[in-house]
């Protein structure tokens, strides 16, 4: 059986970008899925299940991130991660 | 963003004495005061802001590393401090393990971009298991600073590819 592999590009809209707390929320969410989930920014591609890896992207406001998921629940993982980013990590405007 | 541009070499803490979160944060802030990087009157607000941030979720991001941070008025851009702990600090880290390496960051209220760039530099270092090992093994403050200089060069070289 061919494994699910899906991809989508989203733009970071919260003003302070992918800093520590959003990275924590994102990794926590990605870890709920079996699928491998990665985020890419330019040439860099990292494991979305690791906070430290996510922070190495230094993804600020307006960055275009490509989410890729592969595995049994890949479509669900992709949707969930994309939603979190697009909804600005439910962050207050001046998030810490 | 240069590592030693925001990490004050004189404020490196070779071996934290505190064993708990509040104690470790106070000890790091006290070092910033001692080295003249923070004014005495700033100390209570900075400690409070750092502890408030921890309440939103520990900045102990796992693998023995923590990046406590807060916004701070009166700081120019970003001010950082590196601290090591031989014994480990209970920091409610996400993986439940004690923390041995701290990168504390204080950012000016309007320095979101710089803060993000500093987190990027620091996490690039921390992801490197060799760096973490050398950091643990460094003899003293001087060696830690040398190691940071070397790491900076390595990061620069890696970016050329």
gemmi code that builds the backbone of each chain (N, CA, C; Angstrom):
import gemmi

chains = {
    "A": [
        ("UNK", (0.836, -1.205, 0.000), (0.000, 0.000, 0.000), (0.865, 1.247, 0.000)),
        ("UNK", (0.510, 2.177, -0.850), (1.307, 3.404, -0.932), (0.977, 4.323, 0.249)),
        ("UNK", (2.024, 4.814, 0.879), (1.795, 5.675, 2.034), (1.332, 7.054, 1.608)),
        ("UNK", (0.477, 7.620, 2.423), (0.021, 8.982, 2.203), (1.171, 9.965, 2.316)),
        ("UNK", (1.259, 10.850, 1.335), (2.266, 11.900, 1.421), (1.637, 13.192, 0.930)),
        ("UNK", (1.569, 14.173, 1.825), (0.891, 15.423, 1.469), (1.738, 16.638, 1.840)),
        ("UNK", (1.459, 17.732, 1.168), (2.262, 18.941, 1.330), (1.390, 20.179, 1.217)),
        ("UNK", (1.760, 21.230, 1.923), (1.041, 22.501, 1.773), (1.945, 23.633, 2.249)),
        ("UNK", (1.827, 24.787, 1.593), (2.620, 25.933, 2.022), (1.720, 26.972, 2.683)),
        ("UNK", (2.142, 27.429, 3.844), (1.364, 28.439, 4.583), (2.284, 29.602, 4.967)),
        ("UNK", (1.666, 30.725, 5.267), (2.445, 31.911, 5.636), (2.264, 32.227, 7.114)),
        ("UNK", (3.364, 32.532, 7.776), (3.307, 32.903, 9.197), (2.710, 34.298, 9.315)),
        ("UNK", (1.638, 34.412, 10.084), (0.940, 35.694, 10.158), (1.044, 36.367, 11.519)),
        ("UNK", (1.446, 35.616, 12.544), (1.553, 36.297, 13.849), (2.837, 37.123, 13.861)),
        ("UNK", (2.729, 38.301, 14.462), (3.800, 39.287, 14.315), (5.140, 38.819, 14.867)),
        ("UNK", (5.122, 38.004, 15.916), (6.413, 37.639, 16.505), (7.007, 36.352, 15.936)),
        ("UNK", (6.294, 35.717, 14.995), (6.873, 34.576, 14.303), (6.872, 33.279, 15.108)),
        ("UNK", (7.657, 32.320, 14.618), (7.708, 30.991, 15.240), (8.724, 31.008, 16.383)),
        ("UNK", (8.383, 31.676, 17.474), (9.288, 31.724, 18.627), (8.995, 30.553, 19.556)),
        ("UNK", (9.508, 30.606, 20.772), (9.492, 29.414, 21.630), (8.098, 28.821, 21.880)),
        ("UNK", (7.151, 29.688, 22.235), (5.847, 29.122, 22.598), (5.110, 28.517, 21.399)),
        ("UNK", (5.037, 29.226, 20.267), (4.432, 28.578, 19.089), (5.156, 27.287, 18.707)),
        ("UNK", (6.473, 27.278, 18.834), (7.227, 26.061, 18.484), (6.815, 24.910, 19.397)),
        ("UNK", (6.606, 25.243, 20.666), (6.197, 24.223, 21.622), (4.819, 23.676, 21.254)),
        ("UNK", (3.882, 24.588, 20.953), (2.522, 24.167, 20.585), (2.544, 23.315, 19.321)),
        ("UNK", (3.366, 23.733, 18.363), (3.423, 23.023, 17.089), (3.992, 21.607, 17.269)),
        ("UNK", (5.086, 21.517, 18.031), (5.707, 20.199, 18.243), (4.754, 19.284, 19.010)),
        ("UNK", (4.081, 19.858, 19.994), (3.126, 19.087, 20.789), (2.030, 18.505, 19.895)),
        ("UNK", (1.524, 19.355, 19.004), (0.470, 18.932, 18.087), (0.989, 17.859, 17.116)),
        ("UNK", (2.139, 18.110, 16.521), (2.684, 17.170, 15.531), (2.924, 15.791, 16.160)),
        ("UNK", (3.302, 15.804, 17.447), (3.571, 14.541, 18.134), (2.330, 13.697, 18.370)),
        ("UNK", (1.159, 14.296, 18.184), (-0.075, 13.528, 18.369), (-0.351, 12.610, 17.181)),
        ("UNK", (0.395, 12.809, 16.105), (0.148, 12.013, 14.899), (1.260, 11.001, 14.667)),
        ("UNK", (0.875, 9.927, 14.016), (1.872, 8.907, 13.674), (2.754, 9.358, 12.529)),
        ("UNK", (2.169, 10.150, 11.636), (2.873, 10.560, 10.421), (4.145, 11.340, 10.748)),
        ("UNK", (5.128, 11.232, 9.874), (6.306, 12.103, 9.964), (5.878, 13.460, 9.434)),
        ("UNK", (6.209, 14.496, 10.183), (5.837, 15.845, 9.744), (7.098, 16.706, 9.701)),
        ("UNK", (7.301, 17.379, 8.571), (8.455, 18.277, 8.481), (7.979, 19.670, 8.076)),
        ("UNK", (8.800, 20.658, 8.418), (8.551, 22.025, 7.979), (9.780, 22.475, 7.204)),
        ("UNK", (9.576, 23.138, 6.086), (10.724, 23.672, 5.349), (10.577, 25.161, 5.163)),
        ("UNK", (11.730, 25.815, 5.258), (11.815, 27.243, 4.978), (13.064, 27.410, 4.133)),
        ("UNK", (12.872, 27.790, 2.874), (14.027, 27.875, 1.976), (14.692, 26.516, 1.871)),
        ("UNK", (15.995, 26.483, 2.128), (16.730, 25.225, 1.998), (16.652, 24.363, 3.245)),
        ("UNK", (16.179, 24.968, 4.315), (16.187, 24.220, 5.567), (14.905, 23.428, 5.760)),
        ("UNK", (15.071, 22.183, 6.179), (13.917, 21.332, 6.427), (14.117, 20.655, 7.784)),
        ("UNK", (13.122, 20.774, 8.636), (13.288, 20.236, 9.986), (12.106, 19.384, 10.418)),
        ("UNK", (12.364, 18.582, 11.449), (11.353, 17.727, 12.048), (10.389, 18.591, 12.876)),
        ("UNK", (9.116, 18.568, 12.512), (8.143, 19.415, 13.200), (7.814, 18.895, 14.598)),
        ("UNK", (8.327, 17.715, 14.945), (8.036, 17.166, 16.274), (9.075, 17.595, 17.300)),
        ("UNK", (10.087, 18.344, 16.862), (11.136, 18.782, 17.782), (11.143, 20.306, 17.914)),
        ("UNK", (10.953, 20.780, 19.134), (10.938, 22.233, 19.364), (12.257, 22.855, 18.931)),
        ("UNK", (13.347, 22.203, 19.319), (14.659, 22.776, 19.018), (14.872, 22.915, 17.513)),
        ("UNK", (14.459, 21.873, 16.779), (14.579, 21.919, 15.322), (13.738, 23.069, 14.752)),
        ("UNK", (12.529, 23.206, 15.279), (11.642, 24.266, 14.781), (12.254, 25.644, 15.013)),
        ("UNK", (12.900, 25.813, 16.163), (13.485, 27.119, 16.477), (14.658, 27.461, 15.560)),
        ("UNK", (15.310, 26.436, 15.026), (16.455, 26.712, 14.147), (16.014, 27.370, 12.838)),
        ("UNK", (14.712, 27.320, 12.544), (14.237, 27.967, 11.303), (14.250, 29.491, 11.428)),
        ("UNK", (14.088, 29.984, 12.644), (14.012, 31.438, 12.841), (12.949, 32.061, 11.948)),
        ("UNK", (11.807, 31.390, 11.850), (10.775, 31.818, 10.899), (9.975, 32.999, 11.441)),
        ("UNK", (10.164, 34.136, 10.859), (9.478, 35.346, 11.301), (8.186, 35.591, 10.548)),
        ("UNK", (7.566, 36.711, 10.855), (6.329, 37.114, 10.207), (6.519, 37.136, 8.686)),
        ("UNK", (5.552, 36.571, 7.968), (5.611, 36.588, 6.505), (6.398, 35.433, 5.891)),
        ("UNK", (7.054, 34.623, 6.735), (7.798, 33.471, 6.193), (6.828, 32.471, 5.572)),
        ("UNK", (7.242, 31.915, 4.453), (6.422, 30.878, 3.827), (6.984, 29.508, 4.186)),
        ("UNK", (6.190, 28.769, 4.949), (6.630, 27.458, 5.417), (5.916, 26.368, 4.652)),
        ("UNK", (6.678, 25.370, 4.217), (6.043, 24.225, 3.574), (5.957, 23.075, 4.570)),
        ("UNK", (4.725, 22.647, 4.793), (4.496, 21.529, 5.710), (4.408, 20.273, 4.849)),
        ("UNK", (5.111, 19.236, 5.239), (4.989, 17.965, 4.525), (4.706, 16.879, 5.550)),
        ("UNK", (3.782, 16.000, 5.237), (3.479, 14.912, 6.157), (3.434, 13.614, 5.374)),
        ("UNK", (3.924, 12.576, 6.018), (3.943, 11.277, 5.365), (3.613, 10.198, 6.379)),
        ("UNK", (2.675, 9.328, 6.012), (2.287, 8.260, 6.931), (0.782, 8.110, 6.958)),
        ("UNK", (0.341, 7.177, 7.813), (-1.056, 6.791, 7.833), (-2.017, 7.982, 7.990)),
        ("UNK", (-1.745, 8.827, 9.007), (-2.665, 9.939, 9.268), (-2.115, 11.270, 8.739)),
        ("UNK", (-1.359, 11.200, 7.649), (-0.720, 12.402, 7.104), (-1.702, 13.540, 6.777)),
        ("UNK", (-2.837, 13.246, 6.124), (-3.744, 14.362, 5.794), (-4.240, 15.079, 7.045)),
        ("UNK", (-4.563, 14.308, 8.085), (-5.049, 14.913, 9.331), (-3.939, 15.743, 9.982)),
        ("UNK", (-2.726, 15.203, 9.975), (-1.596, 15.919, 10.581), (-1.362, 17.229, 9.837)),
        ("UNK", (-1.387, 17.156, 8.528), (-1.159, 18.354, 7.706), (-2.217, 19.421, 8.014)),
        ("UNK", (-3.491, 18.993, 8.044), (-4.572, 19.942, 8.315), (-4.398, 20.601, 9.677)),
        ("UNK", (-4.085, 19.787, 10.674), (-3.982, 20.305, 12.041), (-2.839, 21.314, 12.157)),
        ("UNK", (-1.685, 20.966, 11.610), (-0.522, 21.850, 11.708), (-0.762, 23.139, 10.923)),
        ("UNK", (-1.331, 23.009, 9.737), (-1.608, 24.188, 8.922), (-2.589, 25.108, 9.648)),
        ("UNK", (-3.592, 24.519, 10.266), (-4.599, 25.314, 10.973), (-3.950, 26.092, 12.120)),
        ("UNK", (-3.095, 25.433, 12.864), (-2.438, 26.102, 13.999), (-1.641, 27.323, 13.525)),
        ("UNK", (-0.915, 27.163, 12.429), (-0.087, 28.263, 11.920), (-0.973, 29.389, 11.385)),
        ("UNK", (-1.969, 29.020, 10.595), (-2.840, 30.034, 9.987), (-3.634, 30.783, 11.054)),
        ("UNK", (-3.993, 30.080, 12.122), (-4.732, 30.744, 13.217), (-3.793, 31.441, 14.184)),
        ("UNK", (-2.580, 31.673, 13.748), (-1.591, 32.449, 14.503), (-1.356, 31.891, 15.897)),
        ("UNK", (-1.410, 30.573, 16.032), (-1.121, 29.901, 17.295), (-2.026, 30.420, 18.414)),
        ("UNK", (-3.193, 30.935, 18.027), (-4.148, 31.515, 18.986), (-3.445, 32.468, 19.942)),
        ("UNK", (-2.529, 33.245, 19.389), (-1.680, 34.083, 20.221), (-2.270, 35.476, 20.412)),
        ("UNK", (-2.052, 36.047, 21.573), (-2.388, 37.456, 21.768), (-1.465, 38.252, 20.845)),
        ("UNK", (-1.876, 39.425, 20.443), (-1.122, 40.164, 19.435), (0.322, 40.466, 19.837)),
        ("UNK", (0.544, 40.614, 21.127), (1.921, 40.920, 21.537), (2.549, 39.731, 22.244)),
        ("UNK", (2.215, 38.521, 21.809), (2.646, 37.287, 22.464), (4.076, 37.330, 22.988)),
        ("UNK", (4.316, 36.596, 24.021), (5.632, 36.649, 24.671), (6.535, 35.555, 24.136)),
    ],
    "B": [
        ("UNK", (22.970, 38.091, 13.350), (23.045, 38.208, 14.816), (24.220, 37.373, 15.332)),
        ("UNK", (25.215, 38.038, 15.878), (26.382, 37.311, 16.383), (26.152, 36.829, 17.807)),
        ("UNK", (26.579, 35.582, 18.049), (26.402, 35.003, 19.387), (26.972, 35.885, 20.473)),
        ("UNK", (28.239, 36.274, 20.266), (28.877, 37.067, 21.320), (28.458, 38.531, 21.253)),
        ("UNK", (27.589, 38.851, 20.286), (26.990, 40.168, 20.262), (25.892, 40.286, 21.314)),
        ("UNK", (25.187, 39.196, 21.541), (24.121, 39.268, 22.549), (24.409, 38.457, 23.806)),
        ("UNK", (25.329, 37.485, 23.717), (25.688, 36.719, 24.918), (26.890, 37.392, 25.559)),
        ("UNK", (26.675, 38.007, 26.690), (27.778, 38.726, 27.318), (28.807, 37.747, 27.873)),
        ("UNK", (30.053, 37.770, 27.368), (31.055, 36.813, 27.843), (31.330, 36.945, 29.347)),
        ("UNK", (31.287, 38.198, 29.852), (31.591, 38.389, 31.278), (30.497, 37.832, 32.181)),
        ("UNK", (29.296, 37.605, 31.605), (28.192, 37.144, 32.445), (27.967, 35.632, 32.374)),
        ("UNK", (28.870, 34.906, 31.709), (28.728, 33.446, 31.661), (28.786, 32.893, 33.087)),
        ("UNK", (27.854, 32.020, 33.416), (27.902, 31.378, 34.738), (28.438, 29.963, 34.561)),
        ("UNK", (29.571, 29.737, 35.185), (30.277, 28.469, 35.020), (29.507, 27.313, 35.656)),
        ("UNK", (29.005, 27.536, 36.866), (28.264, 26.473, 37.541), (27.200, 27.061, 38.460)),
        ("UNK", (25.979, 26.990, 37.993), (24.853, 27.494, 38.787), (24.766, 26.732, 40.103)),
        ("UNK", (24.488, 27.455, 41.168), (24.345, 26.799, 42.470), (22.902, 26.379, 42.731)),
        ("UNK", (21.953, 27.144, 42.197), (20.539, 26.857, 42.463), (20.144, 25.506, 41.868)),
        ("UNK", (19.176, 24.865, 42.515), (18.712, 23.567, 42.022), (17.262, 23.613, 41.558)),
        ("UNK", (16.598, 24.743, 41.809), (15.208, 24.833, 41.355), (15.021, 26.033, 40.420)),
        ("UNK", (13.829, 26.074, 39.797), (13.566, 27.064, 38.754), (13.706, 28.498, 39.246)),
        ("UNK", (13.005, 28.814, 40.323), (13.016, 30.191, 40.793), (14.426, 30.618, 41.216)),
        ("UNK", (15.121, 29.715, 41.889), (16.489, 30.010, 42.323), (17.419, 30.226, 41.146)),
        ("UNK", (17.290, 29.401, 40.125), (18.173, 29.503, 38.954), (17.932, 30.827, 38.237)),
        ("UNK", (16.669, 31.193, 38.087), (16.342, 32.451, 37.400), (16.897, 33.639, 38.181)),
        ("UNK", (16.712, 33.611, 39.498), (17.225, 34.716, 40.327), (18.756, 34.797, 40.243)),
        ("UNK", (19.404, 33.647, 40.236), (20.874, 33.633, 40.185), (21.375, 34.215, 38.853)),
        ("UNK", (20.690, 33.891, 37.760), (21.107, 34.394, 36.447), (20.888, 35.908, 36.360)),
        ("UNK", (19.742, 36.359, 36.852), (19.465, 37.801, 36.818), (20.458, 38.550, 37.720)),
        ("UNK", (20.792, 37.947, 38.853), (21.758, 38.574, 39.763), (23.110, 38.759, 39.068)),
        ("UNK", (23.467, 37.778, 38.221), (24.725, 37.874, 37.482), (24.690, 39.048, 36.495)),
        ("UNK", (23.547, 39.248, 35.873), (23.416, 40.376, 34.935), (23.542, 41.708, 35.675)),
        ("UNK", (23.060, 41.715, 36.909), (23.175, 42.923, 37.717), (24.641, 43.112, 38.136)),
        ("UNK", (25.240, 42.036, 38.575), (26.626, 42.089, 39.060), (27.582, 42.609, 37.983)),
        ("UNK", (27.308, 42.200, 36.742), (28.208, 42.615, 35.661), (27.784, 43.964, 35.059)),
        ("UNK", (26.794, 44.585, 35.672), (26.398, 45.925, 35.237), (25.516, 45.945, 33.991)),
        ("UNK", (25.064, 44.766, 33.560), (24.235, 44.705, 32.353), (22.779, 45.069, 32.665)),
        ("UNK", (22.394, 44.898, 33.920), (21.062, 45.324, 34.363), (21.243, 46.232, 35.568)),
        ("UNK", (20.315, 47.171, 35.703), (20.361, 48.038, 36.885), (19.626, 47.367, 38.027)),
        ("UNK", (20.040, 47.689, 39.241), (19.432, 47.090, 40.433), (17.912, 47.237, 40.410)),
        ("UNK", (17.459, 48.414, 40.013), (16.006, 48.641, 40.052), (15.253, 47.829, 38.993)),
        ("UNK", (15.962, 47.292, 38.000), (15.296, 46.471, 36.976), (15.076, 45.030, 37.445)),
        ("UNK", (15.878, 44.615, 38.426), (15.915, 43.210, 38.807), (14.547, 42.612, 39.162)),
        ("UNK", (13.782, 43.213, 40.083), (12.514, 42.562, 40.461), (11.573, 42.347, 39.271)),
        ("UNK", (11.460, 43.344, 38.399), (10.538, 43.225, 37.252), (11.011, 42.139, 36.287)),
        ("UNK", (12.328, 42.042, 36.092), (12.863, 41.034, 35.168), (12.612, 39.624, 35.717)),
        ("UNK", (12.866, 39.435, 36.988), (12.635, 38.120, 37.609), (11.149, 37.753, 37.485)),
        ("UNK", (10.299, 38.728, 37.763), (8.857, 38.495, 37.703), (8.427, 38.108, 36.277)),
        ("UNK", (8.939, 38.830, 35.288), (8.571, 38.560, 33.892), (9.048, 37.172, 33.452)),
        ("UNK", (10.248, 36.797, 33.876), (10.776, 35.476, 33.497), (9.938, 34.366, 34.127)),
        ("UNK", (9.579, 34.552, 35.395), (8.769, 33.531, 36.067), (7.367, 33.471, 35.476)),
        ("UNK", (6.820, 34.628, 35.090), (5.487, 34.657, 34.479), (5.509, 33.896, 33.151)),
        ("UNK", (6.589, 34.066, 32.396), (6.709, 33.341, 31.119), (6.759, 31.834, 31.352)),
        ("UNK", (7.445, 31.420, 32.404), (7.521, 29.984, 32.711), (6.135, 29.407, 33.011)),
        ("UNK", (5.261, 30.246, 33.581), (3.909, 29.762, 33.920), (3.096, 29.433, 32.670)),
        ("UNK", (3.445, 30.059, 31.534), (2.733, 29.770, 30.278), (3.149, 28.419, 29.710)),
        ("UNK", (4.203, 27.859, 30.251), (4.768, 26.614, 29.730), (6.264, 26.714, 29.933)),
        ("UNK", (6.878, 25.657, 30.427), (8.313, 25.713, 30.724), (9.114, 25.985, 29.457)),
        ("UNK", (10.167, 26.790, 29.604), (11.074, 26.995, 28.475), (12.170, 25.922, 28.480)),
        ("UNK", (12.016, 24.939, 29.350), (12.910, 23.779, 29.328), (12.469, 22.919, 28.158)),
        ("UNK", (13.172, 23.069, 27.011), (12.664, 22.473, 25.771), (13.130, 21.037, 25.562)),
        ("UNK", (13.766, 20.462, 26.585), (14.181, 19.070, 26.496), (15.662, 18.923, 26.238)),
        ("UNK", (16.170, 17.688, 26.430), (17.580, 17.371, 26.253), (18.499, 18.209, 27.142)),
        ("UNK", (17.994, 18.572, 28.320), (18.839, 19.272, 29.281), (19.070, 20.736, 28.997)),
        ("UNK", (18.203, 21.317, 28.167), (18.404, 22.692, 27.740), (17.180, 23.550, 28.071)),
        ("UNK", (17.407, 24.799, 28.481), (16.291, 25.721, 28.674), (16.641, 27.092, 28.110)),
        ("UNK", (15.613, 27.781, 27.618), (15.804, 29.132, 27.082), (14.826, 30.106, 27.753)),
        ("UNK", (15.014, 30.362, 29.054), (14.118, 31.304, 29.718), (14.218, 32.671, 29.046)),
        ("UNK", (13.087, 33.338, 28.864), (13.151, 34.632, 28.189), (11.993, 35.526, 28.583)),
        ("UNK", (12.170, 36.817, 28.374), (11.121, 37.794, 28.661), (11.438, 39.087, 27.945)),
        ("UNK", (10.395, 39.906, 27.802), (10.609, 41.255, 27.290), (11.056, 42.123, 28.440)),
        ("UNK", (11.858, 43.109, 28.134), (12.423, 43.911, 29.205), (12.670, 45.332, 28.727)),
        ("UNK", (12.029, 46.274, 29.394), (12.247, 47.678, 29.040), (13.655, 48.086, 29.436)),
        ("UNK", (14.235, 48.958, 28.668), (15.557, 49.463, 29.035), (16.698, 48.616, 28.497)),
        ("UNK", (16.364, 47.471, 27.868), (17.408, 46.647, 27.248), (17.516, 47.077, 25.789)),
        ("UNK", (18.739, 47.156, 25.312), (18.929, 47.520, 23.920), (18.930, 46.224, 23.096)),
        ("UNK", (17.970, 46.066, 22.196), (17.860, 44.860, 21.379), (17.718, 43.611, 22.258)),
        ("UNK", (18.722, 42.727, 22.262), (18.628, 41.499, 23.052), (19.863, 41.333, 23.926)),
        ("UNK", (19.618, 40.922, 25.152), (20.705, 40.659, 26.091), (20.613, 39.193, 26.494)),
        ("UNK", (21.717, 38.479, 26.375), (21.674, 37.053, 26.675), (22.712, 36.637, 27.688)),
        ("UNK", (22.426, 35.535, 28.342), (23.360, 34.990, 29.321), (23.391, 33.473, 29.167)),
        ("UNK", (24.591, 32.908, 29.249), (24.750, 31.456, 29.192), (25.129, 30.955, 30.573)),
        ("UNK", (24.444, 29.933, 31.045), (24.787, 29.353, 32.345), (24.834, 27.833, 32.237)),
        ("UNK", (25.796, 27.252, 32.966), (25.876, 25.793, 33.039), (25.547, 25.359, 34.458)),
        ("UNK", (25.061, 24.149, 34.573), (24.837, 23.590, 35.898), (25.394, 22.174, 35.897)),
        ("UNK", (26.277, 21.886, 36.845), (26.858, 20.542, 36.903), (25.838, 19.562, 37.473)),
        ("UNK", (25.117, 20.031, 38.483), (24.193, 19.130, 39.179), (22.853, 18.984, 38.475)),
        ("UNK", (22.496, 19.969, 37.668), (21.186, 19.945, 37.009), (20.146, 20.696, 37.836)),
        ("UNK", (19.226, 21.342, 37.135), (18.188, 22.130, 37.790), (16.827, 21.532, 37.425)),
        ("UNK", (15.965, 21.398, 38.426), (14.586, 20.955, 38.157), (13.836, 22.135, 37.548)),
        ("UNK", (13.514, 22.058, 36.283), (12.976, 23.223, 35.583), (11.631, 22.912, 34.924)),
        ("UNK", (10.992, 21.827, 35.350), (9.724, 21.375, 34.735), (9.875, 21.240, 33.226)),
        ("UNK", (11.026, 20.775, 32.791), (11.267, 20.660, 31.347), (10.235, 19.745, 30.713)),
        ("UNK", (10.013, 19.934, 29.420), (8.956, 19.194, 28.725), (9.210, 17.692, 28.739)),
        ("UNK", (10.479, 17.287, 28.800), (10.759, 15.850, 28.864), (10.973, 15.382, 30.307)),
        ("UNK", (10.738, 16.271, 31.264), (10.842, 15.898, 32.670), (12.274, 15.785, 33.201)),
        ("UNK", (13.264, 15.969, 32.342), (14.664, 15.811, 32.756), (15.198, 17.117, 33.356)),
        ("UNK", (16.245, 17.011, 34.198), (16.868, 18.238, 34.719), (17.546, 19.028, 33.595)),
        ("UNK", (17.762, 20.313, 33.858), (18.388, 21.182, 32.856), (19.837, 21.468, 33.245)),
        ("UNK", (20.738, 21.347, 32.266), (22.169, 21.559, 32.503), (22.718, 22.790, 31.788)),
        ("UNK", (21.990, 23.238, 30.767), (22.454, 24.405, 30.004), (21.311, 25.412, 29.847)),
        ("UNK", (21.606, 26.655, 30.180), (20.606, 27.725, 30.062), (21.098, 28.820, 29.128)),
        ("UNK", (20.226, 29.234, 28.221), (20.460, 30.460, 27.471), (19.308, 31.385, 27.831)),
        ("UNK", (19.595, 32.381, 28.645), (18.559, 33.326, 29.053), (18.574, 34.518, 28.100)),
        ("UNK", (17.402, 34.935, 27.650), (17.323, 36.053, 26.704), (16.354, 37.118, 27.211)),
        ("UNK", (16.817, 38.355, 27.252), (15.947, 39.486, 27.561), (15.898, 40.368, 26.325)),
        ("UNK", (14.681, 40.635, 25.834), (14.564, 41.407, 24.604), (13.821, 42.704, 24.857)),
        ("UNK", (14.223, 43.733, 24.136), (13.489, 44.993, 24.182), (12.070, 44.739, 23.673)),
        ("UNK", (11.088, 45.482, 24.185), (9.688, 45.221, 23.802), (9.452, 45.235, 22.294)),
        ("UNK", (10.239, 46.005, 21.548), (9.997, 46.082, 20.100), (10.993, 45.241, 19.299)),
        ("UNK", (11.620, 44.268, 19.956), (12.688, 43.510, 19.275), (12.291, 42.070, 18.979)),
        ("UNK", (11.047, 41.849, 18.519), (10.599, 40.479, 18.209), (11.503, 39.804, 17.191)),
        ("UNK", (11.872, 40.549, 16.153), (12.702, 39.983, 15.093), (14.061, 39.570, 15.608)),
        ("UNK", (14.670, 40.422, 16.418), (15.987, 40.116, 16.985), (15.894, 38.928, 17.943)),
        ("UNK", (14.815, 38.906, 18.731), (14.614, 37.805, 19.668), (14.566, 36.470, 18.909)),
        ("UNK", (13.813, 36.479, 17.807), (13.678, 35.279, 16.987), (15.036, 34.869, 16.401)),
        ("UNK", (15.809, 35.852, 15.963), (17.122, 35.570, 15.386), (18.060, 34.978, 16.446)),
        ("UNK", (17.960, 35.453, 17.675), (18.794, 34.917, 18.750), (18.393, 33.481, 19.077)),
        ("UNK", (17.084, 33.233, 19.130), (16.609, 31.861, 19.370), (17.113, 30.930, 18.281)),
        ("UNK", (17.137, 31.440, 17.050), (17.613, 30.645, 15.919), (19.092, 30.279, 16.120)),
        ("UNK", (19.919, 31.267, 16.452), (21.351, 31.012, 16.659), (21.565, 29.991, 17.764)),
        ("UNK", (20.860, 30.236, 18.882), (21.039, 29.388, 20.050), (20.589, 27.949, 19.763)),
        ("UNK", (19.459, 27.804, 19.076), (18.974, 26.439, 18.832), (19.842, 25.712, 17.808)),
        ("UNK", (20.452, 26.480, 16.885), (21.382, 25.841, 15.945), (22.564, 25.247, 16.714)),
        ("UNK", (23.022, 25.959, 17.728), (24.125, 25.460, 18.550), (23.712, 24.235, 19.345)),
        ("UNK", (22.549, 24.367, 19.992), (22.119, 23.331, 20.919), (21.750, 22.029, 20.225)),
        ("UNK", (21.392, 22.131, 18.959), (21.039, 20.932, 18.213), (22.306, 20.120, 17.884)),
        ("UNK", (23.438, 20.792, 17.964), (24.716, 20.148, 17.660), (25.220, 19.401, 18.909)),
        ("UNK", (25.148, 18.073, 18.848), (25.490, 17.293, 20.042), (26.960, 17.470, 20.436)),
        ("UNK", (27.820, 17.721, 19.447), (29.231, 17.963, 19.775), (29.390, 19.230, 20.606)),
        ("UNK", (28.700, 20.278, 20.173), (28.768, 21.539, 20.915), (28.325, 21.323, 22.361)),
        ("UNK", (27.210, 20.614, 22.530), (26.685, 20.387, 23.877), (27.667, 19.600, 24.739)),
        ("UNK", (28.323, 18.633, 24.129), (29.292, 17.833, 24.877), (30.487, 18.703, 25.284)),
        ("UNK", (31.009, 19.475, 24.318), (32.150, 20.343, 24.617), (31.781, 21.382, 25.683)),
        ("UNK", (30.561, 21.846, 25.584), (30.118, 22.855, 26.550), (30.107, 22.268, 27.961)),
        ("UNK", (29.638, 21.037, 28.074), (29.619, 20.380, 29.388), (31.035, 20.129, 29.899)),
        ("UNK", (31.931, 19.816, 28.948), (33.283, 19.427, 29.359), (34.225, 20.604, 29.559)),
        ("UNK", (33.836, 21.797, 29.104), (34.732, 22.953, 29.213), (35.143, 23.160, 30.668)),
        ("UNK", (36.438, 23.456, 30.864), (37.009, 23.556, 32.209), (36.477, 24.746, 32.998)),
        ("UNK", (36.411, 25.882, 32.318), (36.030, 27.101, 33.035), (35.369, 28.087, 32.078)),
        ("UNK", (35.056, 29.246, 32.628), (34.391, 30.303, 31.886), (35.139, 30.669, 30.606)),
        ("UNK", (36.466, 30.735, 30.730), (37.286, 31.131, 29.593), (37.114, 30.129, 28.445)),
        ("UNK", (37.123, 28.857, 28.796), (36.952, 27.827, 27.765), (35.552, 27.877, 27.138)),
        ("UNK", (34.579, 28.215, 27.955), (33.212, 28.328, 27.443), (33.147, 29.447, 26.394)),
        ("UNK", (33.776, 30.578, 26.712), (33.763, 31.703, 25.780), (34.511, 31.343, 24.488)),
        ("UNK", (35.641, 30.651, 24.626), (36.394, 30.189, 23.448), (35.519, 29.300, 22.566)),
        ("UNK", (34.794, 28.424, 23.241), (33.921, 27.486, 22.546), (32.839, 28.233, 21.761)),
        ("UNK", (32.305, 29.285, 22.363), (31.278, 30.088, 21.691), (31.854, 30.764, 20.448)),
        ("UNK", (33.091, 31.260, 20.576), (33.737, 31.907, 19.427), (33.889, 30.908, 18.280)),
        ("UNK", (34.343, 29.718, 18.658), (34.556, 28.666, 17.663), (33.227, 28.279, 16.999)),
        ("UNK", (32.200, 28.145, 17.828), (30.874, 27.758, 17.318), (30.364, 28.806, 16.340)),
        ("UNK", (30.621, 30.062, 16.659), (30.207, 31.161, 15.789), (30.851, 31.012, 14.406)),
        ("UNK", (32.141, 30.708, 14.399), (32.857, 30.505, 13.135), (32.263, 29.335, 12.357)),
        ("UNK", (31.959, 28.257, 13.084), (31.394, 27.073, 12.428), (30.029, 27.362, 11.817)),
        ("UNK", (29.225, 28.135, 12.543), (27.901, 28.487, 12.017), (28.047, 29.301, 10.737)),
        ("UNK", (28.997, 30.226, 10.790), (29.231, 31.078, 9.624), (29.657, 30.249, 8.414)),
        ("UNK", (30.578, 29.310, 8.673), (31.082, 28.455, 7.591), (29.947, 27.609, 7.017)),
        ("UNK", (29.102, 27.088, 7.911), (28.008, 26.215, 7.463), (27.024, 26.978, 6.585)),
        ("UNK", (26.866, 28.267, 6.874), (25.903, 29.061, 6.111), (26.346, 29.322, 4.678)),
        ("UNK", (27.642, 29.164, 4.442), (28.139, 29.408, 3.087), (27.695, 28.328, 2.106)),
        ("UNK", (27.325, 27.155, 2.654), (26.940, 26.073, 1.742), (25.472, 26.163, 1.350)),
    ],
}
model = gemmi.Model(1)
for chain_id, residues in chains.items():
    chain = gemmi.Chain(chain_id)
    for i, (resn, *xyz) in enumerate(residues, 1):
        res = gemmi.Residue()
        res.name, res.seqid = resn, gemmi.SeqId(i, " ")
        for name, pos in zip(("N", "CA", "C"), xyz):
            atom = gemmi.Atom()
            atom.name, atom.element = name, gemmi.Element(name[0])
            atom.pos, atom.b_iso = gemmi.Position(*pos), 0.0
            res.add_atom(atom)
        chain.add_residue(res)
    model.add_chain(chain)
structure = gemmi.Structure()
structure.add_model(model)
structure.setup_entities()
